[in-house]
Amino acid sequence: MTGLEDGVDAGSSYEVSCRAHGSHPPAILTWDLQREYDWHPLTGFQERQRGMVSESKVLLTVHRRDHSKKLSCTATNPSEPRYRLSNTTRLIVRYAPIARLVLGWGLDGANITEGMDVYFTCVVDAVPPPSSIRFYKQVNIGL
């Protein structure tokens, strides 16, 4: 399987190729993408068979939810369907950070008064993970 070697960016489309050698008659290639609870078949294009070589391509549009999911190409001998071979790769999907600010454990936001110590946790979901997290305080002077 080729086309995913350097990782992928969320929201982009990639042409992925799969090639099988040595099956007689030529292998039938099928694509599947792992979803939350099952596998979802994908439709290949530019499928060709020459001699004992089969090739298929799929246009894959990736999303942040696809990070760590698996993409599989399976070659099946049409004369002997029990003879199959799969190549599976785990998707590394890069995506922009989404940050969420959480009030510190044990603090009740409804009961905070002036002079109390408060703390926050910044939860960031991103691939690759952030190299640093900074907090800023906005101060409004005058109304």
N, C-alpha and C positions, 0 to 999 in steps of 0.2 A: 504494500500500500504506500503510495507516495502523495505528497501535497500538503502534509500536516507537520512536517519535520520541525519547523520553527515555532510551533504554537500558532494560535489564531486569535483574532480580535473580535469581540462581541459586535454583532451587527453587520459583519462582513461575510461575503460569500467566497467559497473556495472550491476549486475543481480538484477532486481527489480521484486517483487512479488505482486500479487493482489489476494485477496480471497473474494468470495461472499458466504454468508450463507442464507438459507431460501427460495430460489426460487424453485418452483416445476412446471415444470421440471427444472433441474439445469440451471443456468444462462449461457449465452454466454458472454464471456469477450472480450472486444476490447480495444486496446491501441491507444492513439493519443498524439503527441507532437506538441505543439504550435510552429509555425515558424513565420517569420516576419509578414506575412499578413493573414495566415490561419493556419489550423490544418493539420498535416501530420500523416496518419495512420502508426502504427508500427506493425510488425508481432510478435506475442507471440510464445513461445515454452513451452514444458513440460506442455501442458494444460491437466488438468484432471478434471473429474467430478465424484464425489462419493456421493450418496445420494442427499442431498440438498446443497452440497458444490461444488463450482467451484473454480479452481485455475489456474492462468496463470502467466508466467514469461516472461520478455522481457530483452534482452541484450542491454543496452543503452550505447553508446559511446558519451561522452559529449565534447563539444568544448566551447571556450570562448563566442561565439555568442549565446550559449544556456542559459547563465546567465539570471535569472529572467523569463525564459520561463516556461510554465506549462506543466506538464506531467499528462495525465488523463487515468484512467482505468474505463471503463463503463460496468456495468453488465446489461444485457437485458434478460428478460424472453422470451424464444422463442415462447411461446404460446400467449403472450400478449406483442408485441414489444413496445407498448406505456408505459409499465412499465419498467423503466430503472432507474438506480442509478449510479452516477459517483462519483469517488474520485479523486480529483485533488490536485497536490502539485506543488509549485513553486520551480524550481531548483536554488540552491545556488552553483554556479560553481566558484571554486577558480582558479585563473590564475596569472601567473607572470606579473610583471609590464611592461608596454610599456610607455616610457617617450618621450615627445616631447618638445623641447625648442622653445619658441615663443618670438620674439622680442617685447618689450614693446609697449603698445598701443600708437599711435601717432608718433612713430618713423619710419623713412624711412631708411631702410637698405642701400639704394643706396646713401644716403646723410649723412652718419656718418663720422665725421672727428675727428682727434686726439684732445683730450681734452674735447670732448663732454661727457656728462653723458648718459649712456645707462643702460637699465635694461631689464631683461628677466623674463618670466614666465615659470615655468616648469609644464607641464600638464601631469599627470600620470593616466593611466587607469590600475587598478589592483583590484582584490578581494582576500583577504581583502585589503582595502586601505592602502597606505604606512603610517608608523608611523612617518617617518621624510623624508625630502627631503634635500639633500646637494648639493651645487654647488662647483665645483672645477675649478680652472683656470690653464690651462697648459701654462707654460712659456718655450719657446724655447730660449736657450742661444747659440748664434753662429750658423753659417750655414755651 
